[in-house]
Amino acid sequence: MIFQNTAVSLRHKLKAIELNESQLILQLHNDTLAYSWQALQCSPQLHKTPFSHLIEIQLNADDTSYKHRFAAHSDCQGQLDNYWCNANKADLVNTISKIEALLKQSFLSHRKWLAIKDKVKALAVNWLARDLKCQLTDDIQKALASLKELVSWTETDIAEFKNSFINYKMREYKSFFDRLEQHPLTEAQQRACIIQDDRQLLLAGAGTGKTSVITAKFKYLLHTKQAKAADLLVLAYGSDASEELQARLEEKDQVMTFHSLGKQIIADVEGSVPKVSELSTNLQAKTAFIIDTLQALYSDDSFKQLLIAFLRNNFAYKFEGELSTFLNSPLKNKFVQTIFMLISLYKQAHAIDKISELETRFSDDLTLLRHFLVEYNLYLSNENSIDFDDMIIRARQYTLSGQYTPQWKFILVDEFQDISPMRAELVKDLLANKSGSQLFAVGDDWQSIYRFNGGDIRYTTEFAKHFGHATTTQLDKTFRYSQALLDLSAEFVCANPQQITKSIQAFSSNSLPAVKEVFHTDPMQGVSEAFGYIANQAPTNASVLILARSHAALLDKSTLQAIESHYQQLSITQMTFHAAKGKEADYAVLIGLDKKSLPSRVKSAPLVEALLPQVERFKDAEERRLFYVALTRAKKQLVLLIPEQSPSEFVMELNY
Ligand SMILES: Nc1ncnc2c1ncn2[C@@H]1O[C@H](COP(=O)(O)OP(=O)(O)OP(=O)(O)O)[C@@H](O)[C@H]1O
């Protein structure tokens, strides 16, 4: 079809335009330009000017538009649109149907939406810039209606769409979610399984079923064929949690601690499982190493001065006699422990480039520490071994250098509130080196209690800042204890305004008061009164956890044995507040609740403090969370042994 220029003027460089199925041909006086319809960003547009027309052509290849003066035949625009639509409709219809399929197929993750948004934007430029002056076929009209809707989606529309997707999947997989665990999953638990954003944080409180959700999500991803077992990695904080998760999943190899993950990555690259140094596991070996190092270096006067200053500043120890005097003092063990802690923290801080900022403030202590580090590294290399920090450090190096290529599409991390910077960086590296991989972090900022091991609560409270755009949801029911215990423990922990507010309800009611107070003037009298009370009302085989802030505050072995043999109908275990994380029992008996012991204000060496994550502004923030952990272990009743003379300020603050 040819449209001749209807005006004759030198300003009109176009003689005619020719349209056929495949091309638009512009005949100029001295040239011919041919464009395939697909090369045109949108249908050429005729603009009416006072004396003529302009035909405007926009090429896909660049963003400039080309305009030619041309006096048009009246039907020219309709035909231009018609040819362009016919040639480009397959792209529109196919892209829109792919987008629709993508939206239905899996959860609308942030990355997926960004990709869809880009496509929608490009199509809108092509198709929606102006009304097309031709008859549109049904399939084009349908696709354009979808395009118009997608292009106008606001954040609220996206949220609504995601919500209806989740509701649809909850209906579709109802019987799966009902039968997955011993109990049907709650709506919040199901939602956490279905949501599959690139970065997802599930915030929970104590006893809200975090472990149930991790295992359920793992099984859901497999069941819905979004993942094969090899695509999934579950990371647990410690070996207890890892074993519990392994026990609940068939695909046991997919569950690891951070250390076993590091070990596996190293073994993969190096071809053999690395040997773990005895200095990491054996206290005697540690002590011998420190003594040997001290004896070897003590004759160096500068080392001696650094050591004397370190002991004075950190332990108020005055070096008066020989090295042997110090080595026979009770401080020796604490010194061994501190140096090993410093070696570990130094390595962790070094791995994330955090040492330089401490150089000036801790110049002497760092110099002393480096003496130990040199010897330590020599020891490990002679032994051809690594320590626990190396497992993560080396795994990161191999991942960053490309020697190791992670295969996991879905990384699920338990106890996220206690993740340390080095571990968080390893997770980031694994995600960055597997395109499209997703992170599901499950944590409870109210139970973050491992700062002394490098745990940094800010990875949870500022999750998106560290990991990028994220969907955060909460578990809203606790299955462990009554509303009364829930209220008092939540109020206590949230006295710190930095803790994230959560709305949690108790799943079941309990006829017993939340707390039984046992006031005492003598701790032993308190213990026997507490057990008398429990034995009176508890059914046979009721479980009891005796909990204390420190090992020193726990019952001595003979007292515990005496209680166990007196109350054989009860199943009694004792542990520290820290060790109780993740545990539950019918009754929790909290002991050692005196002013001096709780909150603990034991100070670490200043360099240790500086190497650990920043201290929170709120006073005793971590101690408060630790007490919250202890308060939330009891299913039936919490028994508080309160010294009449000097009760802990934490106990006085409880509102029941
Ligand atoms: N949907 C549910 N219905 C009934 N009980 C449930 C449900 N989900 C979990 N539970 C039960 O709740 C209890 C607590 O679960 P779990 O140990 O996973 O909690 P948690 O959030 O890890 O607790 P914590 O942080 O205190 O260790 C368990 O006994 C578990 O079986």
The ligand as a Gaussian input file, in Angstrom:
#p B3LYP/6-31G(d) Opt

LIG

0 1
 N        0.111000     -24.511000      64.932000
 C        0.363000     -25.050000      66.118000
 N       -0.628000     -25.569000      66.869000
 C       -0.394000     -26.108000      68.075000
 N        0.830000     -26.192000      68.633000
 C        1.875000     -25.690000      67.931000
 C        1.700000     -25.101000      66.646000
 N        2.914000     -24.689000      66.200000
 C        3.817000     -25.013000      67.163000
 N        3.206000     -25.615000      68.194000
 C        3.824000     -26.085000      69.445000
 O        4.292000     -24.952000      70.146000
 C        5.443000     -25.297000      70.933000
 C        6.530000     -24.301000      70.692000
 O        7.034000     -24.487000      69.382000
 P        8.559000     -24.198000      69.024000
 O        9.441000     -24.919000      69.958000
 O        8.721000     -24.363000      67.559000
 O        8.556000     -22.663000      69.416000
 P        9.670000     -21.626000      69.288000
 O        9.017000     -20.441000      68.646000
 O       10.865000     -22.181000      68.600000
 O        9.955000     -21.298000      70.810000
 P       11.262000     -20.641000      71.537000
 O       11.668000     -19.449000      70.761000
 O       10.769000     -20.272000      72.872000
 O       12.266000     -21.700000      71.584000
 C        5.820000     -26.722000      70.533000
 O        5.352000     -27.593000      71.523000
 C        5.054000     -26.933000      69.223000
 O        4.700000     -28.274000      68.995000

